[in-house]
Amino acid sequence: MIRNATAVWNGTGKEGKGHLTTQSTVLNQTQYSFGSRFENGIGTNPEELIAAAHSGCFTMKLAFNLQAAGFAATKLKTSCDILFEDGKIVASKLQLTAEVDGITESQFAELVKDAEQNCPISQLLNTAISVTYTLNS
């Protein structure tokens, strides 16, 4: 399987503008710029897209882990904060709220840890990764 996206940039780093298009066209010439990356401008940015990828990948891996252990989540909701400092991504912090009937805290913690370490995006990122969670609240 191969997935792809294309970035087009025109101009300098600070004054230029670009757009991103994904194979599925979910992003279709979606604007990004210095303003959307380093300020509060309109558009997306690479760190936001990494946060979406990591939260989605981790959540799906956890759903598969739960299924393999004989559980099904009523709901898994994961947000992700990507910390970008001094031109480098220094951490990815996942925050999970989960509703899973019949699972113990220790069983759940083990499955979460496996998803944290083994989802493909976690394996791709060369940064500190942490997960905090709330189960059945």
Protein Blocks (a to p, Z undefined) as FASTA:
>chain_A
ZZddddddedjfklmccddddfklmaghiacdfklmmmmcecddfklmmmmmmmmmmmmm
mmmmmmmnopacfbdcdddddddeehiafbdcdddddddehiafklmmmmmmmmmmmgmk
lmmpgcdddddddehZZ
